[in-house]
């Protein structure tokens, strides 16, 4: 497994007393899907727990845990060629890892409706994933703003990534 890099981040978002909270998770969880899901399961929350992870400048992952159900969304399935976390997500989604000759375009994978009940529709999520000019932290911050917990996530991202 690769080591977490300088720009890797992991953020947990949860609801407590009718208010969204966000905190930083150790960047090391960006190397292992099971560790990320385990960390999310440990945080009690009204309506489930959300996790965002960004790896380098290359891709981001959204995870939503509600009870025993785990929903996954990967911004770019071609990241599986280089990153263990992306490979683990594709394996969990039962999607074959693309061959080198299939890596000519960025394609998202997973549950496009992961946040539909919170107000972020599939088309909007797809548009965020398709925007190659967005760094992972910017994509996550934008989604969080749309999901009405932007301030909490931005503060957590600032702590995770430093000044």
DSSP file (Angstrom, degrees, kcal/mol; ACC not computed):
  #  RESIDUE AA STRUCTURE BP1 BP2  ACC     N-H-->O    O-->H-N    N-H-->O    O-->H-N    TCO  KAPPA ALPHA  PHI   PSI    X-CA   Y-CA   Z-CA
    1    1 A X              0   0    0      0, 0.0     2,-0.1     0, 0.0    30,-0.1   0.000 360.0 360.0 360.0 146.0    0.0    0.0    0.0
    2    2 A X        -     0   0    0     29,-0.1     2,-0.2     1,-0.1     3,-0.1  -0.463 360.0-109.9 -79.7 155.6    1.1    3.5   -0.7
    3    3 A X        -     0   0    0     -2,-0.1     2,-0.2     1,-0.1    -1,-0.1  -0.498  39.2 -95.7 -79.5 153.1    1.7    6.0    2.1
    4    4 A X        -     0   0    0     -2,-0.2    -1,-0.1     1,-0.1     2,-0.1  -0.496  47.3-140.1 -66.6 136.7   -0.6    8.9    2.6
    5    5 A X    >   -     0   0    0     -2,-0.2     3,-1.2    22,-0.1    -1,-0.1  -0.338  24.9 -93.2 -95.3 178.1    0.8   11.9    0.8
    6    6 A X  T 3  S+     0   0    0      1,-0.3    -1,-0.1    -2,-0.1    -2,-0.1   0.837 124.2  42.3 -60.6 -35.3    1.0   15.6    1.7
    7    7 A X  T 3  S+     0   0    0      2,-0.0    -1,-0.3    20,-0.0     2,-0.2   0.377  87.9 113.7 -97.4   6.2   -2.2   16.5    0.0
    8    8 A X    <   +     0   0    0     -3,-1.2     2,-0.3    47,-0.1    47,-0.2  -0.514  42.2 173.5 -74.2 144.2   -4.2   13.4    1.1
    9    9 A X  E     -A   54   0A   0     45,-2.1    45,-2.3    -2,-0.2     2,-0.3  -0.987  22.5-164.3-147.5 158.0   -7.1   14.1    3.4
   10   10 A X  E     -AB  53  25A   0     15,-0.5    15,-2.9    -2,-0.3     2,-0.4  -0.975  12.3-175.8-143.4 131.5  -10.0   12.3    5.0
   11   11 A X  E     -AB  52  24A   0     41,-2.9    41,-2.5    -2,-0.3     2,-0.4  -0.978  12.5-151.0-130.1 139.1  -13.0   14.1    6.6
   12   12 A X  E     -AB  51  23A   0     11,-2.7    11,-2.3    -2,-0.4     2,-0.4  -0.911  10.3-166.8-109.4 138.7  -15.9   12.7    8.5
   13   13 A X  E     +AB  50  22A   0     37,-3.3    37,-3.0    -2,-0.4     2,-0.3  -0.991  16.6 159.3-126.8 132.5  -19.3   14.5    8.5
   14   14 A X  E     -AB  49  21A   0      7,-2.4     7,-3.3    -2,-0.4     2,-0.5  -0.966  36.9-115.4-149.4 161.8  -22.1   13.6   10.9
   15   15 A X  E     + B   0  20A   0     33,-0.5    31,-1.8    -2,-0.3     2,-0.4  -0.888  30.8 174.8-106.4 128.4  -25.2   15.0   12.4
   16   16 A X  E >  S- B   0  19A   0      3,-3.1     3,-1.0    -2,-0.5    29,-0.0  -0.987  70.2 -14.1-135.8 124.1  -25.4   15.7   16.1
   17   17 A X  T 3  S-     0   0    0     -2,-0.4    -1,-0.1     1,-0.3     3,-0.1   0.920 128.2 -52.7  50.1  51.4  -28.3   17.4   17.8
   18   18 A X  T 3  S+     0   0    0      1,-0.2     2,-0.4    -3,-0.0    -1,-0.3   0.713 119.6 104.9  60.1  24.8  -29.8   18.6   14.4
   19   19 A X  E <  S-B   16   0A   0     -3,-1.0    -3,-3.1   130,-0.0     2,-0.3  -0.998  71.1-121.8-135.6 138.8  -26.5   20.2   13.4
   20   20 A X  E     -B   15   0A   0     -2,-0.4     2,-0.3    -5,-0.2    -5,-0.2  -0.618  31.1-174.4 -78.4 134.6  -23.9   19.0   10.9
   21   21 A X  E     -B   14   0A   0     -7,-3.3    -7,-2.4    -2,-0.3     2,-0.3  -0.911   4.7-167.9-123.8 153.1  -20.4   18.5   12.3
   22   22 A X  E     +B   13   0A   0     -2,-0.3     2,-0.3    -9,-0.2    -9,-0.2  -0.995   7.5 174.4-141.5 147.1  -17.2   17.6   10.5
   23   23 A X  E     -B   12   0A   0    -11,-2.3   -11,-2.7    -2,-0.3     2,-0.3  -0.948  33.1 -98.3-146.4 165.9  -13.8   16.5   11.7
   24   24 A X  E     -B   11   0A   0     -2,-0.3     2,-0.3   -13,-0.2   -13,-0.2  -0.672  28.4-158.5 -87.7 138.1  -10.5   15.3   10.3
   25   25 A X  E     -B   10   0A   0    -15,-2.9   -15,-0.5    -2,-0.3    11,-0.0  -0.797  41.9 -81.4-105.1 157.3   -9.7   11.7   10.1
   26   26 A X    >   -     0   0    0     -2,-0.3     3,-2.1     1,-0.2     4,-0.2  -0.361  35.1-130.1 -58.0 134.7   -6.0   10.5    9.9
   27   27 A X  G >  S+     0   0    0      1,-0.3     3,-2.2     2,-0.2    -1,-0.2   0.739 101.3  78.9 -58.9 -21.8   -4.8   10.8    6.3
   28   28 A X  G >  S+     0   0    0      1,-0.3     3,-1.7     2,-0.2    -1,-0.3   0.762  78.1  69.9 -59.8 -24.7   -3.6    7.2    6.7
   29   29 A X  G X  S+     0   0    0     -3,-2.1     3,-1.1     1,-0.3     7,-0.4   0.653  81.3  75.4 -70.0 -10.9   -7.2    6.0    6.1
   30   30 A X  G <  S+     0   0    0     -3,-2.2    -1,-0.3     1,-0.2    55,-0.3   0.581  89.8  58.6 -73.6  -6.6   -6.9    7.1    2.5
   31   31 A X  G <  S+     0   0    0     -3,-1.7     2,-0.4     1,-0.2    -1,-0.2   0.576 109.9  39.9 -93.2 -11.1   -4.7    4.0    1.9
   32   32 A X    <>  -     0   0    0     -3,-1.1     4,-1.8    -4,-0.2    -1,-0.2  -0.939  57.8-157.8-149.2 118.1   -7.4    1.5    3.0
   33   33 A X  H  > S+     0   0    0     -2,-0.4     4,-2.7     1,-0.2     5,-0.2   0.892  97.6  55.0 -61.1 -42.5  -11.2    1.4    2.3
   34   34 A X  H  > S+     0   0    0      1,-0.2     4,-2.5     2,-0.2    -1,-0.2   0.891 107.4  50.4 -60.6 -39.4  -11.9   -0.9    5.3
   35   35 A X  H  > S+     0   0    0      2,-0.2     4,-2.2     1,-0.2    -1,-0.2   0.899 111.1  48.9 -65.0 -40.3  -10.1    1.6    7.6
   36   36 A X  H  X S+     0   0    0     -4,-1.8     4,-2.0    -7,-0.4    -2,-0.2   0.941 113.3  45.4 -65.1 -47.9  -12.1    4.5    6.3
   37   37 A X  H  X S+     0   0    0     -4,-2.7     4,-2.4     1,-0.2    -2,-0.2   0.902 111.9  53.1 -63.1 -41.2  -15.5    2.6    6.6
   38   38 A X  H  X S+     0   0    0     -4,-2.5     4,-1.3    -5,-0.2    -1,-0.2   0.917 108.4  50.0 -59.7 -44.4  -14.5    1.4   10.1
   39   39 A X  H  < S+     0   0    0     -4,-2.2     4,-0.4     1,-0.2    -1,-0.2   0.888 111.3  49.2 -62.7 -39.1  -13.8    5.0   11.2
   40   40 A X  H >< S+     0   0    0     -4,-2.0     3,-1.2     1,-0.2    -1,-0.2   0.892 107.3  54.3 -67.9 -39.5  -17.1    6.2    9.9
   41   41 A X  H 3< S+     0   0    0     -4,-2.4    -1,-0.2     1,-0.2    -2,-0.2   0.785 100.0  62.5 -64.8 -26.9  -19.0    3.4   11.6
   42   42 A X  T 3< S+     0   0    0     -4,-1.3     2,-0.8    -3,-0.2    -1,-0.2   0.665  89.0  79.2 -74.7 -16.0  -17.5    4.4   15.0
   43   43 A X  S <  S-     0   0    0     -3,-1.2     2,-0.1    -4,-0.4    -1,-0.1  -0.829  77.8-141.6 -97.9 110.0  -19.1    7.9   14.9
   44   44 A X        +     0   0    0     -2,-0.8     2,-0.3   -30,-0.1    -2,-0.1  -0.430  31.5 169.4 -66.7 144.9  -22.8    7.8   15.9
   45   45 A X    >   -     0   0    0    -31,-0.1     3,-1.0    -2,-0.1     2,-0.7  -0.994  42.2-108.3-156.8 147.8  -24.9   10.1   13.8
   46   46 A X  T 3  S+     0   0    0    -31,-1.8   -31,-0.2    -2,-0.3    -2,-0.0  -0.712 108.9   1.8 -76.1 115.4  -28.5   10.9   13.1
   47   47 A X  T 3  S-     0   0    0     -2,-0.7    -1,-0.2   -33,-0.1     2,-0.1   0.658 126.3 -64.0  83.3  15.2  -29.2    9.6    9.6
   48   48 A X    <   -     0   0    0     -3,-1.0   -33,-0.5   -33,-0.1     2,-0.4  -0.248  56.5 -82.5 100.4 172.8  -25.7    8.1    8.9
   49   49 A X  E     -AC  14  65A   0     16,-2.6    16,-3.1   -35,-0.1     2,-0.4  -0.926  30.0-152.4-123.0 143.2  -22.2    9.2    8.6
   50   50 A X  E     -AC  13  64A   0    -37,-3.0   -37,-3.3    -2,-0.4     2,-0.4  -0.925   8.7-169.0-117.2 139.4  -20.4   10.6    5.5
   51   51 A X  E     -AC  12  63A   0     12,-3.1    12,-2.9    -2,-0.4     2,-0.4  -0.985   3.5-168.6-127.0 140.8  -16.8   10.4    4.7
   52   52 A X  E     -AC  11  62A   0    -41,-2.5   -41,-2.9    -2,-0.4     2,-0.4  -0.986   7.2-178.0-123.2 137.9  -14.8   12.2    2.1
   53   53 A X  E     -AC  10  61A   0      8,-2.3     8,-2.8    -2,-0.4     2,-0.4  -0.999   7.0-165.3-134.4 140.1  -11.2   11.3    1.1
   54   54 A X  E     -AC   9  60A   0    -45,-2.3   -45,-2.1    -2,-0.4     2,-0.6  -0.981   5.1-157.9-123.8 138.3   -8.9   12.9   -1.4
   55   55 A X  E >>  - C   0  59A   0      4,-2.6     3,-1.7    -2,-0.4     4,-1.4  -0.953  55.8 -56.4-121.0 115.7   -5.8   11.4   -2.7
   56   56 A X  T 34 S-     0   0    0     -2,-0.6    80,-0.3     1,-0.3   -47,-0.1  -0.204  97.2 -50.5  54.0-143.8   -3.2   13.7   -4.1
   57   57 A X  T 34 S+     0   0    0     78,-0.1    -1,-0.3     1,-0.1     3,-0.1   0.177 126.4  82.4-100.8  13.5   -4.5   15.9   -6.9
   58   58 A X  T <4 S-     0   0    0     -3,-1.7     2,-0.3     1,-0.2    -2,-0.2   0.883  93.1 -18.8 -96.9 -43.0   -5.9   12.8   -8.6
   59   59 A X  E  <  -C   55   0A   0     -4,-1.4    -4,-2.6    20,-0.1     2,-0.3  -0.983  44.9-143.2-160.1 167.5   -9.3   11.7   -7.2
   60   60 A X  E     -C   54   0A   0     -2,-0.3    15,-2.6    -6,-0.2     2,-0.4  -0.942  10.9-150.4-136.7 160.8  -11.7   11.8   -4.4
   61   61 A X  E     -CD  53  74A   0     -8,-2.8    -8,-2.3    -2,-0.3     2,-0.4  -0.987   0.5-158.2-133.9 138.1  -14.0    9.4   -2.7
   62   62 A X  E     -CD  52  73A   0     11,-2.7    11,-2.2    -2,-0.4     2,-0.4  -0.975  12.7-175.7-116.5 134.1  -17.4    9.8   -1.0
   63   63 A X  E     -CD  51  72A   0    -12,-2.9   -12,-3.1    -2,-0.4     2,-0.4  -0.990   5.3-169.7-128.7 135.6  -18.6    7.2    1.5
   64   64 A X  E     -CD  50  71A   0      7,-2.4     7,-2.8    -2,-0.4     2,-0.6  -0.985   2.3-166.9-129.5 124.3  -21.9    7.1    3.2
   65   65 A X  E     +CD  49  70A   0    -16,-3.1   -16,-2.6    -2,-0.4     2,-0.5  -0.944  12.2 169.4-112.9 118.7  -22.7    4.7    6.0
   66   66 A X  E >   - D   0  69A   0      3,-2.3     3,-2.0    -2,-0.6     2,-0.3  -0.944  68.6 -51.3-128.5 108.1  -26.3    4.3    7.1
   67   67 A X  T 3  S-     0   0    0     -2,-0.5   -19,-0.0     1,-0.3     0, 0.0  -0.481 121.9 -21.7  62.9-126.3  -26.8    1.4    9.5
   68   68 A X  T 3  S+     0   0    0     -2,-0.3     2,-0.3    -3,-0.1    -1,-0.3   0.577 117.2 101.3 -89.2 -10.9  -25.2   -1.6    7.8
   69   69 A X  E <   -D   66   0A   0     -3,-2.0    -3,-2.3     2,-0.0     2,-0.5  -0.583  51.8-167.6 -82.1 133.9  -25.4   -0.1    4.3
   70   70 A X  E     -D   65   0A   0     -2,-0.3     2,-0.4    -5,-0.2    -5,-0.2  -0.985   1.1-166.6-121.9 122.1  -22.3    1.4    2.8
   71   71 A X  E     -D   64   0A   0     -7,-2.8    -7,-2.4    -2,-0.5     2,-0.4  -0.883   8.1-165.2-107.3 140.8  -22.6    3.6   -0.4
   72   72 A X  E     -D   63   0A   0     -2,-0.4    39,-3.2    -9,-0.2     2,-0.4  -0.958  13.7-177.9-128.8 142.7  -19.5    4.5   -2.4
   73   73 A X  E     -DE  62 110A   0    -11,-2.2   -11,-2.7    -2,-0.4     2,-0.5  -0.958   7.2-167.0-139.9 123.3  -18.7    7.1   -5.1
   74   74 A X  E     -DE  61 109A   0     35,-3.2    35,-2.4    -2,-0.4     3,-0.3  -0.935  15.3-148.0-111.1 127.3  -15.3    7.3   -6.7
   75   75 A X  S    S+     0   0    0    -15,-2.6     2,-0.3    -2,-0.5    -1,-0.1   0.765  86.6  18.0 -67.5 -25.5  -14.6   10.4   -8.8
   76   76 A X    >   -     0   0    0    -16,-0.3     3,-1.7    30,-0.1    32,-0.2  -0.827  55.8-166.9-152.9 106.0  -12.4    8.6  -11.3
   77   77 A X  G >  S+     0   0    0     30,-3.6     3,-1.6    -2,-0.3    21,-0.3   0.737  87.1  71.7 -67.7 -20.1  -12.2    4.9  -11.8
   78   78 A X  G >  S+     0   0    0     29,-0.3     3,-1.6     1,-0.3     4,-0.3   0.697  79.4  77.3 -68.8 -15.2   -9.0    5.2  -13.8
   79   79 A X  G X> S+     0   0    0     -3,-1.7     4,-2.3     1,-0.3     3,-1.6   0.715  74.8  79.7 -63.4 -18.7   -7.2    6.0  -10.5
   80   80 A X  G <4 S+     0   0    0     -3,-1.6    -1,-0.3     1,-0.3    -2,-0.2   0.739  79.4  67.5 -62.0 -21.6   -7.4    2.3   -9.8
   81   81 A X  G <4 S+     0   0    0     -3,-1.6    -1,-0.3     1,-0.2    -2,-0.2   0.808 118.9  18.0 -66.8 -28.0   -4.4    1.9  -12.0
   82   82 A X  T <4 S+     0   0    0     -3,-1.6     2,-0.5    -4,-0.3    -2,-0.2   0.610 115.6  64.1-119.2 -17.0   -2.2    3.7   -9.6
   83   83 A X     X  -     0   0    0     -4,-2.3     4,-2.0     1,-0.1     5,-0.2  -0.946  57.5-150.5-125.8 127.2   -3.9    3.8   -6.2
   84   84 A X  H  > S+     0   0    0     -2,-0.5     4,-2.7     1,-0.2     5,-0.2   0.879  99.2  56.5 -57.4 -40.4   -4.8    1.0   -3.8
   85   85 A X  H  > S+     0   0    0    -55,-0.3     4,-2.1     1,-0.2    -1,-0.2   0.931 108.1  46.9 -60.3 -45.3   -7.8    2.9   -2.3
   86   86 A X  H  > S+     0   0    0     -7,-0.2     4,-2.3     1,-0.2    -6,-0.3   0.893 111.9  51.2 -63.9 -39.5   -9.3    3.3   -5.8
   87   87 A X  H  X S+     0   0    0     -4,-2.0     4,-2.4    -8,-0.2    -2,-0.2   0.915 109.4  50.9 -62.3 -42.2   -8.7   -0.4   -6.6
   88   88 A X  H  X S+     0   0    0     -4,-2.7     4,-2.4     2,-0.2    -2,-0.2   0.873 108.9  51.3 -64.6 -37.0  -10.4   -1.4   -3.3
   89   89 A X  H  X S+     0   0    0     -4,-2.1     4,-2.2     2,-0.2    -1,-0.2   0.941 110.5  47.9 -64.6 -47.1  -13.4    0.8   -4.1
   90   90 A X  H  X>S+     0   0    0     -4,-2.3     5,-2.9     1,-0.2     4,-0.5   0.897 111.4  51.3 -61.0 -39.4  -13.8   -0.8   -7.6
   91   91 A X  H ><5S+     0   0    0     -4,-2.4     3,-1.0     1,-0.2    -1,-0.2   0.930 110.2  48.6 -62.3 -44.9  -13.4   -4.3   -6.0
   92   92 A X  H 3<5S+     0   0    0     -4,-2.4    -1,-0.2     1,-0.3    -2,-0.2   0.846 113.8  47.0 -63.3 -33.9  -16.2   -3.4   -3.4
   93   93 A X  H 3<5S-     0   0    0     -4,-2.2    -1,-0.3    -5,-0.2    -2,-0.2   0.504 112.4-123.7 -83.6  -4.9  -18.4   -2.2   -6.3
   94   94 A X  T <<5 +     0   0    0     -3,-1.0     2,-0.5    -4,-0.5    -3,-0.2   0.890  62.7 143.5  59.6  43.0  -17.6   -5.3   -8.3
   95   95 A X      < -     0   0    0     -5,-2.9    -1,-0.2    -6,-0.1    -2,-0.1  -0.949  54.4-114.2-110.6 129.6  -16.3   -3.2  -11.2
   96   96 A X        -     0   0    0     -2,-0.5     2,-0.4     1,-0.1     3,-0.0  -0.323  31.7-109.2 -63.0 143.1  -13.3   -4.6  -13.1
   97   97 A X        -     0   0    0      1,-0.1    -1,-0.1   -17,-0.1   -19,-0.1  -0.592  43.0-111.3 -71.3 127.6  -10.1   -2.6  -12.9
   98   98 A X        -     0   0    0     -2,-0.4     2,-0.1   -21,-0.3    -1,-0.1  -0.286  26.4-120.3 -65.2 144.2   -9.6   -0.9  -16.2
   99   99 A X    >   -     0   0    0      1,-0.1     3,-2.2    -3,-0.0     4,-0.2  -0.396  31.6-102.2 -75.2 160.8   -6.7   -2.1  -18.4
  100  100 A X  G >  S+     0   0    0      1,-0.3     3,-1.3     2,-0.2    -1,-0.1   0.836 122.9  55.6 -53.9 -36.7   -4.1    0.5  -19.4
  101  101 A X  G 3  S+     0   0    0      1,-0.2    -1,-0.3     2,-0.1     3,-0.2   0.551 103.1  57.3 -77.2  -4.9   -5.5    0.8  -22.9
  102  102 A X  G <  S+     0   0    0     -3,-2.2     3,-0.4     1,-0.1     2,-0.3   0.278  80.7  92.9-101.6   8.5   -8.9    1.7  -21.3
  103  103 A X    <   +     0   0    0     -3,-1.3    -1,-0.1     1,-0.2    -2,-0.1  -0.168  45.8 111.4 -98.6  40.5   -7.6    4.7  -19.4
  104  104 A X  S    S+     0   0    0     -2,-0.3     2,-0.3    -3,-0.2    -1,-0.2   0.566  76.1  33.4 -94.0  -7.2   -8.3    7.4  -21.9
  105  105 A X  S    S-     0   0    0     -3,-0.4     2,-0.5     2,-0.0   -27,-0.1  -0.997  79.9-109.6-147.1 153.0  -11.1    9.2  -20.1
  106  106 A X        +     0   0    0     -2,-0.3     2,-0.4    24,-0.1   -30,-0.1  -0.671  40.7 175.2 -80.4 125.6  -12.1   10.1  -16.5
  107  107 A X        -     0   0    0     -2,-0.5   -30,-3.6    22,-0.0   -29,-0.3  -0.998  23.4-134.2-133.7 133.1  -15.2    8.2  -15.5
  108  108 A X        -     0   0    0     -2,-0.4     2,-0.3   -32,-0.2   -33,-0.2  -0.377  21.2-159.9 -77.1 164.4  -16.9    8.1  -12.1
  109  109 A X  E     +E   74   0A   0    -35,-2.4   -35,-3.2    -2,-0.1     2,-0.3  -0.996  40.8  29.0-144.4 146.7  -18.0    4.9  -10.5
  110  110 A X  E    S-E   73   0A   0     -2,-0.3     2,-1.1   -37,-0.2   -37,-0.3  -0.731  98.9  -0.4 112.6-157.1  -20.4    4.0   -7.7
  111  111 A X    >   -     0   0    0    -39,-3.2     3,-1.6    -2,-0.3     4,-0.1  -0.609  48.9-175.7 -81.4  97.4  -23.6    5.3   -6.3
  112  112 A X  T 3  S+     0   0    0     -2,-1.1     3,-0.3     1,-0.3    13,-0.2   0.719  85.8  53.5 -65.5 -21.0  -24.5    8.5   -8.3
  113  113 A X  T >   +     0   0    0      1,-0.2     3,-1.3     2,-0.1     4,-0.5   0.125  69.7 121.7 -99.7  20.6  -27.5    9.0   -6.0
  114  114 A X  T <  S+     0   0    0     -3,-1.6    -1,-0.2     1,-0.3    -2,-0.1   0.793  89.4  23.3 -55.1 -32.0  -25.4    8.8   -2.8
  115  115 A X  T >>>S+     0   0    0      5,-0.4     5,-2.1    -3,-0.3     3,-1.4   0.210  88.2 111.3-119.3  14.1  -26.5   12.3   -1.7
  116  116 A X  G X45S+     0   0    0     -3,-1.3     3,-1.2     1,-0.3    -2,-0.1   0.876  77.7  54.4 -59.0 -39.1  -29.8   12.7   -3.7
  117  117 A X  G 345S+     0   0    0     -4,-0.5    -1,-0.3     1,-0.3    -2,-0.1   0.677 107.9  51.6 -69.8 -15.2  -31.9   12.6   -0.5
  118  118 A X  G <45S-     0   0    0     -3,-1.4    -1,-0.3     2,-0.2    -2,-0.2   0.432 129.8 -91.7 -99.3  -2.1  -29.8   15.5    0.9
  119  119 A X  T <<5S+     0   0    0     -3,-1.2     2,-0.8    -4,-0.5    -3,-0.2   0.475  91.5 115.0 109.8   3.2  -30.3   17.6   -2.2
  120  120 A X      < -     0   0    0     -5,-2.1    -5,-0.4    -7,-0.1    -1,-0.2  -0.878  54.6-151.8-107.8 103.0  -27.3   16.8   -4.5
  121  121 A X     >  -     0   0    0     -2,-0.8     4,-2.3    -5,-0.1     5,-0.2  -0.188  25.4-105.8 -73.6 163.5  -28.7   15.1   -7.6
  122  122 A X  H  > S+     0   0    0      1,-0.2     4,-2.7     2,-0.2     5,-0.2   0.878 118.8  52.8 -56.0 -43.7  -26.9   12.6   -9.8
  123  123 A X  H  > S+     0   0    0      1,-0.2     4,-2.0     2,-0.2    -1,-0.2   0.891 109.9  48.5 -63.2 -39.9  -26.3   15.1  -12.6
  124  124 A X  H  > S+     0   0    0      2,-0.2     4,-2.1    -3,-0.2    -1,-0.2   0.918 112.0  48.4 -66.6 -43.2  -24.7   17.6  -10.2
  125  125 A X  H  X S+     0   0    0     -4,-2.3     4,-2.3     1,-0.2    -2,-0.2   0.913 111.4  50.5 -63.0 -42.4  -22.5   14.9   -8.6
  126  126 A X  H  X S+     0   0    0     -4,-2.7     4,-1.9     1,-0.2    -1,-0.2   0.878 108.8  52.2 -61.7 -38.5  -21.5   13.7  -12.1
  127  127 A X  H  X S+     0   0    0     -4,-2.0     4,-0.8     2,-0.2    -1,-0.2   0.888 108.9  49.8 -66.7 -39.0  -20.6   17.3  -13.1
  128  128 A X  H >< S+     0   0    0     -4,-2.1     3,-0.8     1,-0.2    -2,-0.2   0.937 112.4  47.5 -63.6 -45.8  -18.4   17.8  -10.0
  129  129 A X  H 3< S+     0   0    0     -4,-2.3    -2,-0.2     1,-0.2    -1,-0.2   0.840 110.8  52.5 -63.8 -33.2  -16.6   14.5  -10.8
  130  130 A X  H 3< S+     0   0    0     -4,-1.9     2,-1.3    -5,-0.2    -1,-0.2   0.627  82.0  99.7 -79.9 -13.5  -16.1   15.5  -14.4
  131  131 A X    X<  -     0   0    0     -4,-0.8     3,-1.5    -3,-0.8    -1,-0.1  -0.609  50.2-176.3 -79.7  97.3  -14.6   18.9  -13.7
  132  132 A X  T 3  S+     0   0    0     -2,-1.3    -1,-0.2     1,-0.3    -2,-0.0   0.595  76.1  67.2 -72.7 -10.7  -10.9   18.1  -14.1
  133  133 A X  T 3  S+     0   0    0     -3,-0.1     2,-0.5     2,-0.1    -1,-0.3   0.587  83.0  91.9 -83.8 -10.5   -9.9   21.6  -13.0
  134  134 A X  S <  S-     0   0    0     -3,-1.5     2,-0.1    -6,-0.2     3,-0.0  -0.724  71.5-139.5 -88.4 128.6  -11.1   21.0   -9.4
  135  135 A X    >>  -     0   0    0     -2,-0.5     4,-2.4     1,-0.1     3,-0.6  -0.497  33.7-105.2 -72.2 155.9   -8.6   19.6   -6.9
  136  136 A X  H 3> S+     0   0    0    -80,-0.3     4,-2.6     1,-0.2     5,-0.2   0.884 121.6  51.7 -52.6 -42.2  -10.2   17.0   -4.6
  137  137 A X  H 3> S+     0   0    0      1,-0.2     4,-2.2     2,-0.2    -1,-0.2   0.851 110.5  49.0 -66.4 -31.8  -10.5   19.4   -1.7
  138  138 A X  H <> S+     0   0    0     -3,-0.6     4,-2.3     2,-0.2    -1,-0.2   0.885 110.8  49.9 -72.5 -39.2  -12.3   21.9   -3.9
  139  139 A X  H  X S+     0   0    0     -4,-2.4     4,-2.3     2,-0.2    -2,-0.2   0.933 113.6  45.7 -62.4 -46.2  -14.7   19.3   -5.2
  140  140 A X  H  X S+     0   0    0     -4,-2.6     4,-2.7    -5,-0.2     5,-0.2   0.917 112.3  50.6 -64.2 -44.1  -15.5   18.1   -1.7
  141  141 A X  H  X S+     0   0    0     -4,-2.2     4,-2.1    -5,-0.2    -1,-0.2   0.905 111.2  49.3 -61.4 -41.6  -15.9   21.7   -0.4
  142  142 A X  H  X S+     0   0    0     -4,-2.3     4,-2.0     2,-0.2    -1,-0.2   0.912 112.4  46.5 -64.8 -43.5  -18.2   22.5   -3.2
  143  143 A X  H  X S+     0   0    0     -4,-2.3     4,-2.1     2,-0.2    -2,-0.2   0.923 111.3  52.4 -63.7 -43.4  -20.4   19.5   -2.6
  144  144 A X  H  <>S+     0   0    0     -4,-2.7     5,-2.7     1,-0.2     6,-0.6   0.884 107.6  52.0 -61.2 -39.0  -20.4   20.1    1.1
  145  145 A X  H ><5S+     0   0    0     -4,-2.1     3,-1.3     4,-0.3     5,-0.3   0.937 110.7  47.4 -61.6 -45.9  -21.6   23.7    0.5
  146  146 A X  H 3<5S+     0   0    0     -4,-2.0    -2,-0.2     1,-0.3    -1,-0.2   0.826 110.3  53.1 -64.0 -31.7  -24.4   22.3   -1.7
  147  147 A X  T 3<5S-     0   0    0     -4,-2.1    -1,-0.3    -5,-0.1    -2,-0.2   0.406 118.5-112.8 -86.0   1.8  -25.3   19.8    1.0
  148  148 A X  T < 5S+     0   0    0     -3,-1.3  -128,-0.2    -4,-0.3    -3,-0.2   0.708  99.3  88.2  74.8  24.3  -25.6   22.5    3.6
  149  149 A X     >< +     0   0    0     -5,-2.7     4,-2.0    -6,-0.2    -4,-0.3  -0.036  46.4 122.9-132.8  33.3  -22.6   21.6    5.7
  150  150 A X  H  >  +     0   0    0     -6,-0.6     4,-2.9    -5,-0.3    -5,-0.2   0.880  69.7  52.4 -62.8 -43.2  -20.0   23.5    3.8
  151  151 A X  H  > S+     0   0    0      1,-0.2     4,-2.2     2,-0.2    -1,-0.2   0.929 110.9  47.1 -63.3 -44.7  -18.6   25.6    6.7
  152  152 A X  H  > S+     0   0    0      1,-0.2     4,-1.9     2,-0.2    -1,-0.2   0.912 115.6  45.7 -62.6 -42.5  -18.0   22.6    8.9
  153  153 A X  H  X S+     0   0    0     -4,-2.0     4,-3.0     2,-0.2     5,-0.2   0.897 110.0  53.7 -69.2 -40.1  -16.3   20.7    6.1
  154  154 A X  H  X S+     0   0    0     -4,-2.9     4,-2.5     1,-0.2    -1,-0.2   0.914 108.7  49.5 -61.6 -41.5  -14.2   23.7    5.1
  155  155 A X  H  X S+     0   0    0     -4,-2.2     4,-1.9    -5,-0.2    -1,-0.2   0.913 112.7  47.6 -62.3 -42.0  -12.9   24.1    8.6
  156  156 A X  H  X S+     0   0    0     -4,-1.9     4,-2.5     2,-0.2    -2,-0.2   0.901 111.5  50.2 -66.5 -39.9  -12.0   20.3    8.7
  157  157 A X  H  X S+     0   0    0     -4,-3.0     4,-2.9     2,-0.2     5,-0.3   0.905 108.2  53.3 -64.0 -40.3  -10.3   20.6    5.3
  158  158 A X  H  X S+     0   0    0     -4,-2.5     4,-1.4     1,-0.2    -1,-0.2   0.897 112.1  45.2 -61.1 -39.6   -8.3   23.6    6.6
  159  159 A X  H  < S+     0   0    0     -4,-1.9    -2,-0.2     2,-0.2    -1,-0.2   0.895 115.3  47.8 -69.2 -39.3   -7.2   21.5    9.6
  160  160 A X  H  < S+     0   0    0     -4,-2.5    -2,-0.2     1,-0.2    -1,-0.2   0.893 122.3  32.2 -69.4 -40.0   -6.4   18.5    7.4
  161  161 A X  H  < S-     0   0    0     -4,-2.9    -1,-0.2     1,-0.2    -2,-0.2   0.563 102.6-138.5 -99.0  -9.6   -4.4   20.3    4.8
  162  162 A X     <        0   0    0     -4,-1.4    -1,-0.2    -5,-0.3    -2,-0.1  -0.110 360.0 360.0  78.7 179.5   -2.9   23.1    6.9
  163  163 A X              0   0    0     -4,-0.1    -1,-0.2     0, 0.0    -4,-0.1   0.491 360.0 360.0 -69.6 360.0   -2.4   26.7    6.1
